[in-house]
Amino acid sequence: MRRGISIAAAVTVIALSATACGSSDNSSSGKPKDPKAVSGTITYWDTSDAATEAPTYKALIQQFEAKYPKIKVNYQNVPFTDVEQKFKSAAKSGKGAPDVVRTDVGLMAEYASLGYIAPLDGTPALQNASDFNSGPMNTAKYNGKTYGAPSVTDTLGLLYNKDLFKKAGISKAPTTWDEFVADAKTIKKKTGAYGTYLNPDSYFLLPLLYSNGADMADPSAKKITISDPPAVKALTTAKQIDDEASMKVDFANAYQNMQTAFKDGKVAMLIQGPWSVSDDLTGSAFKGKEDNLGYAPVPAGAGGKAQAPTGGHNLAVYQGSTNLDASYLFTQFMTSTASQVTIAEKTGTLPTRKSAYTSAVLANAKIAGFKPILEQTARPRVALPQVGSLFTPLAQNYVKILQGDESVKAGLDTTAKQFQQLLPGYSIG
């Protein structure tokens, strides 16, 4: 449980800052060197899937080294589940950290607050920054500075089975949570399939919170808001969906069962992300008939606006790197339009640059389906260093609420008190 930067961490931050300022790879004026003059070896930690995505990144690195023959890249594929603790441990000790790391957007605020990553404003890493979509770009900001270059992005949307909708006499995806519940009941009555499968993970609760004007906390007011009336409304709606619209949730294996039920046509609609589509298309409901998979924004709530969290990955530069100029150039290259087009075409992940949505990229139905969803509804999670830790108590109490072990208000009151332990100095409500 973090109550602020420890003395050891603070000393490390000072040391990292001194190292970065004194790096021989930076000009004394603070301006980047002529790219042709930059040399050195940098280490890159890539968290992409080692089998399906990493080959594309390795090929791009070969192109980078051909363009900048004085720079060598030490590529290391680090499992996504391991990279957070591995990077924090290395950065804190000042030993073994990579020069550039591919990081989940939800970790940016924490890394920046600890002084582990360098601000990129004014560096080559953010070349043509206005071309980045605002949703991904906002995930890279903390306290008015930009600490990452958006690489790939995603969000949550509504995936649905068009055939089941047609059989139920429903012509379009629901645009409100009330319509979502009503459509789910109609689908069950007319087709026998369930309307939805509620994912009990707290990340998938965010669209309900956001669309009802709620959030976990308000940093500007230093207030915990998870038990405020808008959040109570959001959780009440989630409980209603579970009780009235969802296939029975197996809490021990919810995600896998949810996926199986949807792709096999036993469930008509899910709140899901683009990462699930490849799996969806292997099921009997969609295999060989990709056009049966529909894409729509998440429904709107009492707040009147459909909103979902922006996910994905940014490239961040280690504050203590002794090769900052090379790291900036590498980050620039890997997040350029050309690189993002290649990554999108080869891996099916969504680009963060507007210019990367070429006709060839948009030929991928998943990318074409999620592009307007990203533009219409994606928003960053609350910019708190502790945001990742907040999801654990929220998830625990969310499950208790869904299972009927706690009332909505009591569960959220408990969550707020647990948040207060993670957010010292914050008041409740």
C-alpha positions as CSV (number, residue, x, y, z in Angstrom):
1,M,0.0,0.0,0.0
2,R,1.6,3.2,-1.1
3,R,1.2,6.3,1.0
4,G,3.6,8.4,-1.0
5,I,7.1,7.9,-2.4
6,S,9.3,6.2,0.1
7,I,12.7,7.7,1.1
8,A,14.5,5.1,-1.0
9,A,12.3,5.8,-4.0
10,A,12.8,9.6,-3.5
11,V,16.5,9.1,-3.5
12,T,16.2,7.0,-6.6
13,V,14.2,9.7,-8.4
14,I,16.9,12.3,-7.6
15,A,19.6,10.0,-8.8
16,L,17.6,9.3,-12.0
17,S,17.1,12.9,-12.7
18,A,20.8,13.7,-12.2
19,T,21.7,10.8,-14.5
20,A,19.3,12.0,-17.2
21,C,20.5,15.6,-16.9
22,G,24.2,14.6,-17.1
23,S,23.8,12.0,-19.9
24,S,26.5,12.4,-22.6
25,D,23.8,11.7,-25.2
26,N,22.0,15.0,-24.5
27,S,23.2,18.4,-25.7
28,S,23.8,21.0,-23.1
29,S,21.3,23.3,-24.6
30,G,18.5,20.7,-24.1
31,K,17.9,20.5,-27.9
32,P,18.1,17.1,-29.6
33,K,21.1,16.2,-31.6
34,D,21.2,15.9,-35.4
35,P,19.6,12.4,-35.8
36,K,22.5,11.4,-38.1
37,A,24.9,12.0,-35.3
38,V,23.1,10.0,-32.6
39,S,24.7,6.7,-31.7
40,G,24.6,4.1,-29.0
41,T,22.8,1.0,-27.9
42,I,19.3,1.1,-26.3
43,T,17.3,-1.7,-24.7
44,Y,13.6,-2.0,-25.6
45,W,11.1,-4.0,-23.5
46,D,8.2,-5.1,-25.7
47,T,5.1,-6.6,-24.1
48,S,3.3,-7.6,-27.3
49,D,2.3,-11.2,-27.8
50,A,5.5,-13.1,-28.4
51,A,4.0,-15.4,-31.1
52,T,1.5,-13.2,-33.0
53,E,2.7,-9.6,-32.6
54,A,6.4,-9.6,-31.7
55,P,7.6,-10.6,-35.2
56,T,6.1,-7.4,-36.6
57,Y,7.9,-5.2,-34.0
58,K,11.2,-7.1,-34.6
59,A,10.9,-6.4,-38.3
60,L,10.3,-2.7,-37.6
61,I,13.4,-2.6,-35.4
62,Q,15.5,-3.9,-38.3
63,Q,14.1,-1.0,-40.4
64,F,15.0,1.4,-37.6
65,E,18.6,0.1,-37.4
66,A,18.9,0.4,-41.2
67,K,17.8,4.0,-41.0
68,Y,20.0,4.8,-38.1
69,P,23.0,2.5,-38.4
70,K,24.8,4.1,-35.5
71,I,22.0,3.0,-33.1
72,K,21.6,-0.6,-32.0
73,V,18.5,-1.9,-30.3
74,N,18.6,-4.7,-27.7
75,Y,15.1,-6.2,-28.1
76,Q,13.6,-8.0,-25.2
77,N,10.0,-9.5,-25.1
78,V,8.7,-9.2,-21.5
79,P,5.4,-10.8,-20.6
80,F,2.6,-8.3,-20.1
81,T,1.8,-9.8,-16.7
82,D,5.5,-9.4,-15.5
83,V,6.5,-6.0,-16.9
84,E,5.1,-3.7,-14.3
85,Q,6.9,-5.1,-11.3
86,K,10.0,-5.8,-13.3
87,F,10.2,-2.2,-14.6
88,K,9.4,-0.6,-11.2
89,S,12.0,-2.7,-9.5
90,A,14.7,-1.9,-12.1
91,A,13.9,1.8,-12.2
92,K,13.8,2.1,-8.4
93,S,17.2,0.4,-8.0
94,G,18.7,2.2,-11.0
95,K,19.9,-1.1,-12.4
96,G,18.7,-3.0,-15.4
97,A,15.8,-0.7,-16.6
98,P,15.2,-0.5,-20.4
99,D,15.7,2.7,-22.2
100,V,12.2,2.4,-23.8
101,V,9.3,0.4,-22.4
102,R,6.0,-0.5,-23.8
103,T,3.6,0.3,-21.0
104,D,-0.1,-0.1,-20.4
105,V,-1.8,3.3,-20.4
106,G,-3.1,2.8,-16.9
107,L,0.4,2.8,-15.5
108,M,1.6,6.2,-16.9
109,A,0.6,8.3,-13.9
110,E,2.3,6.0,-11.4
111,Y,5.5,5.8,-13.4
112,A,5.5,9.6,-13.9
113,S,4.8,10.4,-10.3
114,L,7.8,8.2,-9.2
115,G,10.1,9.9,-11.7
116,Y,10.8,6.7,-13.6
117,I,9.9,8.0,-17.0
118,A,10.9,11.2,-18.8
119,P,8.6,13.9,-20.1
120,L,8.6,13.9,-23.9
121,D,7.3,17.3,-24.7
122,G,9.6,19.1,-27.1
123,T,11.5,16.0,-28.0
124,P,11.6,14.1,-31.3
125,A,9.6,11.3,-29.6
126,L,6.4,13.4,-30.1
127,Q,7.0,14.5,-33.6
128,N,3.7,15.7,-35.3
129,A,1.9,15.2,-32.0
130,S,-1.3,16.8,-33.3
131,D,-1.8,13.7,-35.5
132,F,-2.4,11.5,-32.5
133,N,-6.0,11.0,-31.6
134,S,-7.0,12.9,-28.5
135,G,-8.2,9.8,-26.6
136,P,-4.8,7.9,-26.7
137,M,-2.8,11.2,-26.3
138,N,-4.7,12.0,-23.1
139,T,-3.6,8.7,-21.5
140,A,0.0,9.9,-21.8
141,K,-0.4,13.1,-19.8
142,Y,0.2,13.7,-16.1
143,N,0.3,17.0,-14.3
144,G,0.4,18.9,-17.5
145,K,3.3,17.0,-19.1
146,T,3.3,14.2,-21.7
147,Y,5.2,11.1,-20.6
148,G,4.4,8.7,-23.4
149,A,4.0,8.3,-27.2
150,P,0.7,6.5,-28.0
151,S,1.5,3.3,-29.8
152,V,-1.7,1.2,-30.0
153,T,-5.1,1.8,-28.5
154,D,-8.4,0.3,-27.7
155,T,-11.6,0.8,-25.8
156,L,-14.8,-1.0,-24.8
157,G,-17.7,-1.2,-27.1
158,L,-20.9,-3.1,-27.6
159,L,-20.4,-6.3,-29.8
160,Y,-23.6,-8.0,-30.9
161,N,-25.0,-10.9,-33.0
162,K,-26.9,-9.4,-35.9
163,D,-28.7,-12.6,-36.6
164,L,-30.1,-12.8,-33.1
165,F,-31.1,-9.2,-33.3
166,K,-33.0,-9.8,-36.5
167,K,-34.8,-12.9,-35.2
168,A,-35.9,-10.8,-32.2
169,G,-37.1,-8.0,-34.4
170,I,-34.5,-5.5,-33.2
171,S,-33.2,-3.2,-35.9
172,K,-30.4,-1.4,-34.1
173,A,-28.1,-1.6,-31.1
174,P,-29.4,-0.1,-27.9
175,T,-28.2,3.4,-27.1
176,T,-29.2,3.5,-23.4
177,W,-28.8,1.0,-20.6
178,D,-32.6,0.9,-20.3
179,E,-32.8,-0.1,-24.0
180,F,-30.0,-2.6,-23.3
181,V,-32.1,-4.4,-20.6
182,A,-35.3,-4.2,-22.6
183,D,-33.6,-5.6,-25.8
184,A,-32.0,-8.4,-23.7
185,K,-35.4,-9.4,-22.4
186,T,-36.9,-9.3,-25.9
187,I,-34.1,-11.5,-27.3
188,K,-34.5,-14.1,-24.6
189,K,-38.3,-14.2,-25.2
190,K,-38.1,-14.5,-29.0
191,T,-34.9,-16.4,-29.6
192,G,-34.1,-18.4,-26.5
193,A,-30.7,-16.9,-26.4
194,Y,-29.6,-14.7,-23.5
195,G,-29.4,-11.0,-24.1
196,T,-26.0,-10.6,-22.5
197,Y,-23.4,-11.9,-20.1
198,L,-22.3,-9.4,-17.5
199,N,-18.6,-9.3,-17.0
200,P,-18.0,-8.9,-13.2
201,D,-14.6,-7.4,-13.6
202,S,-14.4,-3.9,-12.3
203,Y,-12.7,-2.5,-15.5
204,F,-15.9,-3.5,-17.4
205,L,-17.9,-1.5,-14.9
206,L,-16.3,1.7,-16.0
207,P,-18.8,2.4,-19.0
208,L,-21.6,2.2,-16.5
209,L,-19.9,4.6,-14.1
210,Y,-18.8,7.1,-16.8
211,S,-22.2,7.1,-18.6
212,N,-23.9,7.9,-15.3
213,G,-21.5,10.8,-14.6
214,A,-19.6,8.9,-12.0
215,D,-15.9,8.0,-11.4
216,M,-13.7,6.5,-8.7
217,A,-12.3,9.8,-7.5
218,D,-11.9,13.5,-8.2
219,P,-8.2,14.5,-8.0
220,S,-8.9,18.2,-8.3
221,A,-11.1,18.2,-5.3
222,K,-9.2,15.4,-3.5
223,K,-12.4,13.5,-3.1
224,I,-13.4,9.9,-3.4
225,T,-16.6,9.7,-5.4
226,I,-17.2,6.0,-5.8
227,S,-20.0,6.0,-3.2
228,D,-21.7,9.2,-4.6
229,P,-25.3,9.0,-6.0
230,P,-24.2,8.7,-9.6
231,A,-22.1,5.7,-8.8
232,V,-24.9,4.2,-6.8
233,K,-27.1,4.6,-9.9
234,A,-24.5,2.9,-12.0
235,L,-24.1,-0.1,-9.7
236,T,-27.9,-0.3,-9.4
237,T,-28.1,-0.6,-13.1
238,A,-25.4,-3.3,-13.2
239,K,-27.3,-5.3,-10.6
240,Q,-30.4,-5.0,-12.7
241,I,-28.5,-6.2,-15.8
242,D,-27.3,-9.2,-13.8
243,D,-30.7,-10.0,-12.4
244,E,-32.8,-9.4,-15.5
245,A,-30.7,-9.5,-18.7
246,S,-27.7,-11.7,-18.2
247,M,-26.9,-15.3,-18.5
248,K,-26.1,-16.7,-15.1
249,V,-22.5,-15.6,-14.2
250,D,-20.0,-18.1,-13.2
251,F,-17.8,-15.9,-11.0
252,A,-15.0,-18.4,-10.9
253,N,-14.6,-18.4,-14.7
254,A,-16.6,-15.5,-15.9
255,Y,-14.5,-14.2,-18.8
256,Q,-14.0,-17.6,-20.6
257,N,-17.6,-18.6,-20.1
258,M,-18.8,-15.2,-21.4
259,Q,-16.6,-15.5,-24.5
260,T,-17.7,-19.1,-25.2
261,A,-21.4,-18.2,-24.8
262,F,-21.2,-15.2,-27.2
263,K,-19.1,-16.8,-30.0
264,D,-21.4,-19.8,-30.0
265,G,-24.6,-17.8,-30.3
266,K,-25.9,-18.4,-26.8
267,V,-25.6,-14.7,-25.9
268,A,-26.6,-11.8,-28.2
269,M,-24.4,-8.9,-27.0
270,L,-21.4,-8.1,-24.8
271,I,-19.5,-5.1,-23.6
272,Q,-16.1,-6.0,-24.9
273,G,-12.9,-4.8,-26.5
274,P,-11.2,-5.3,-29.9
275,W,-8.9,-7.9,-28.4
276,S,-11.7,-10.4,-28.2
277,V,-12.7,-10.3,-31.9
278,S,-10.2,-12.8,-33.2
279,D,-11.6,-15.3,-30.6
280,D,-15.2,-14.4,-31.4
281,L,-14.7,-15.2,-35.1
282,T,-13.7,-18.8,-34.2
283,G,-17.1,-19.6,-32.8
284,S,-20.1,-21.1,-34.7
285,A,-22.0,-17.8,-34.6
286,F,-19.3,-15.9,-36.6
287,K,-16.9,-18.4,-38.3
288,G,-17.2,-17.8,-42.0
289,K,-19.7,-15.1,-41.5
290,E,-17.8,-12.2,-40.1
291,D,-20.5,-9.7,-41.1
292,N,-22.7,-11.2,-38.4
293,L,-20.6,-9.4,-35.8
294,G,-21.9,-5.9,-35.1
295,Y,-20.0,-3.0,-33.5
296,A,-21.6,-0.1,-31.5
297,P,-20.7,2.3,-28.7
298,V,-21.5,1.3,-25.2
299,P,-25.0,2.6,-24.1
300,A,-25.5,5.9,-22.3
301,G,-26.8,6.2,-18.8
302,A,-28.4,8.9,-16.6
303,G,-25.5,11.2,-17.4
304,G,-26.7,11.2,-20.9
305,K,-23.3,10.4,-22.6
306,A,-21.8,7.1,-23.7
307,Q,-18.3,6.8,-22.4
308,A,-15.7,4.0,-22.1
309,P,-12.1,3.8,-20.9
310,T,-9.2,4.3,-23.3
311,G,-6.9,1.3,-23.2
312,G,-3.8,0.3,-25.1
313,H,-0.1,0.9,-24.8
314,N,2.3,3.9,-24.9
315,L,6.0,3.9,-25.4
316,A,7.8,5.5,-22.4
317,V,11.4,6.5,-22.1
318,Y,13.3,5.7,-18.9
319,Q,14.3,8.9,-17.1
320,G,17.7,7.4,-16.2
321,S,18.6,6.4,-19.8
322,T,22.1,7.3,-20.8
323,N,21.0,7.3,-24.4
324,L,18.0,9.7,-24.4
325,D,18.4,11.0,-27.9
326,A,18.5,7.5,-29.3
327,S,15.5,6.6,-27.2
328,Y,13.6,9.6,-28.5
329,L,14.4,8.7,-32.1
330,F,13.4,5.0,-31.5
331,T,10.1,6.1,-29.9
332,Q,9.4,8.5,-32.8
333,F,10.1,5.7,-35.4
334,M,8.0,3.1,-33.7
335,T,5.0,5.4,-33.3
336,S,5.2,7.0,-36.8
337,T,2.4,6.8,-39.3
338,A,4.3,4.3,-41.4
339,S,5.0,2.0,-38.4
340,Q,1.5,2.2,-37.1
341,V,0.1,1.2,-40.5
342,T,2.4,-1.8,-40.6
343,I,1.4,-2.8,-37.1
344,A,-2.3,-2.4,-37.8
345,E,-2.1,-4.4,-41.0
346,K,0.0,-7.2,-39.5
347,T,-1.6,-7.5,-36.0
348,G,-5.0,-6.0,-36.3
349,T,-4.4,-3.6,-33.4
350,L,-5.8,-0.1,-33.6
351,P,-3.5,2.8,-34.5
352,T,-3.3,6.0,-32.4
353,R,-2.5,8.3,-35.3
354,K,-5.3,9.8,-37.4
355,S,-3.2,9.4,-40.5
356,A,-2.6,5.7,-39.9
357,Y,-6.3,4.9,-40.7
358,T,-5.6,4.2,-44.3
359,S,-8.0,2.4,-46.6
360,A,-5.9,-0.7,-46.3
361,V,-6.0,-0.5,-42.5
362,L,-9.8,0.1,-42.5
363,A,-10.3,-3.0,-44.6
364,N,-10.0,-4.8,-41.3
365,A,-13.6,-5.0,-40.1
366,K,-12.6,-4.9,-36.4
367,I,-10.6,-1.7,-36.9
368,A,-13.3,-0.1,-39.0
369,G,-15.9,-1.1,-36.4
370,F,-14.0,0.3,-33.4
371,K,-12.6,3.5,-35.0
372,P,-15.9,5.5,-34.6
373,I,-16.4,4.0,-31.1
374,L,-12.9,5.3,-30.1
375,E,-13.6,8.7,-31.5
376,Q,-17.1,9.0,-29.9
377,T,-16.7,7.5,-26.4
378,A,-13.1,6.8,-25.3
379,R,-11.9,8.8,-22.3
380,P,-8.9,8.3,-20.0
381,R,-9.1,6.7,-16.6
382,V,-8.7,9.1,-13.6
383,A,-5.1,10.3,-13.6
384,L,-3.9,9.0,-10.3
385,P,-0.7,7.1,-9.5
386,Q,-2.8,4.7,-7.4
387,V,-5.5,4.1,-10.1
388,G,-4.4,0.5,-10.8
389,S,-4.7,-0.4,-7.1
390,L,-8.2,1.0,-6.8
391,F,-9.6,-1.7,-9.1
392,T,-8.9,-4.5,-6.6
393,P,-11.3,-3.3,-3.8
394,L,-13.8,-2.1,-6.3
395,A,-13.8,-5.6,-7.9
396,Q,-14.1,-7.4,-4.6
397,N,-17.1,-5.3,-3.5
398,Y,-18.7,-5.3,-7.0
399,V,-18.8,-9.2,-6.9
400,K,-20.4,-9.1,-3.4
401,I,-23.1,-6.6,-4.7
402,L,-23.8,-8.8,-7.7
403,Q,-24.0,-11.9,-5.6
404,G,-26.4,-10.2,-3.1
405,D,-24.0,-10.3,-0.2
406,E,-24.0,-6.5,0.1
407,S,-26.4,-3.8,-0.9
408,V,-25.3,-1.4,-3.6
409,K,-24.9,1.5,-1.1
410,A,-23.2,-0.6,1.6
411,G,-20.8,-2.2,-1.0
412,L,-19.8,1.2,-2.3
413,D,-19.4,2.7,1.1
414,T,-17.0,-0.1,2.0
415,T,-15.2,0.5,-1.3
416,A,-14.8,4.2,-0.5
417,K,-13.3,3.5,2.9
418,Q,-10.8,1.1,1.3
419,F,-10.0,3.8,-1.4
420,Q,-9.2,6.2,1.4
421,Q,-6.4,3.9,2.6
422,L,-4.9,4.1,-0.8
423,L,-5.5,7.8,-1.3
424,P,-4.3,9.6,1.9
425,G,-5.7,13.1,2.2
426,Y,-8.8,12.4,0.2
427,S,-12.2,12.9,1.7
428,I,-15.3,10.7,0.9
429,G,-18.1,12.3,-0.9
